[in-house]
């Protein structure tokens, strides 16, 4: 085996299996495999509901629209200069991660609203639950189906986003007069973005669970407005807590801590500044984010079970 080829294989092995990026990929793949194995051995009707929900979401125009917007925006960001004096790659990462977050949230909240709230209002859920399917299986299947649709939407957009970063590194270097950029520099810069993408998927998973819980009681418009408010407050609570503590405003500090306790701490998923600057994300941070995602999403789904259990569908 040629020495250069052997070195390339060892380098890719190290980046994917022993780095934070590889751990982030495993944090996404392992829960999917676990759910698949549970459904394979239990034969849960939730699997059928999840498959139908994913198919319904993929057929919606918003699914194709989010993919097209993600591809076009990343392509434009890759070739349109930001005039940042050699920092265009950082801006591309920041804009690309923001695009992935917004597109995923729009698809998740929209699908939860149309798939749950509209089915309840249209009496479709009552017909479905007349079969040997209980309400907990209905909610859990809807949640997994929405996540599957979001991951399917992310598959082309994330790959395209990483490719744009890989191409942007030498393109930006040539504009700055640097022509000796190797493929290894492009690879490292690209792989460093994966932890940020993983945390965005975690954040979308949390917001999807919240949207599913709200959809069991409220219609689509109220659900989307509520999720928008939770998203904004969830990112502002650390600043509000610090502001109340510094200014010694007890009411502001109390309300901020209450929101920080009840609402999801979405700002913990925001590491776009670290990703843009190429800083190393600790593996422990990804693991703690995965644990928080599982716990909070689980509590939101349990709340959805309680809210939907006594919901009158007639």
ABEGO torsion letter per residue (X at the ends): XBAAAAAAAAAAAAAAAABAAAAAAAAAAAAAAAAAAAAAAAGBAAAAAAAAAAAAAAABAAAAAAAAAAAAAAAAAAABBAGAGGAAAAAAAAAAAAAAAAAAAAAAAAAAAAAAAAAAAAGAAAAAAABBBBAAAAAAAAAAAAAAAAAAAAAAAAAAAAAAAAAAAAAAAAAAGBAABBAAAAAAAAAAAAAAAAAAAAAAAAAAAAAAAAAAABBAAAAAAAAAAAAAAAAAAAAAAAAAAAAGBAAAAAAAAAAAAABBBAAAABAAAAAAAGBBBBAAAAAAAAAAAAAAAAAAAAAAAAAAAABBAX
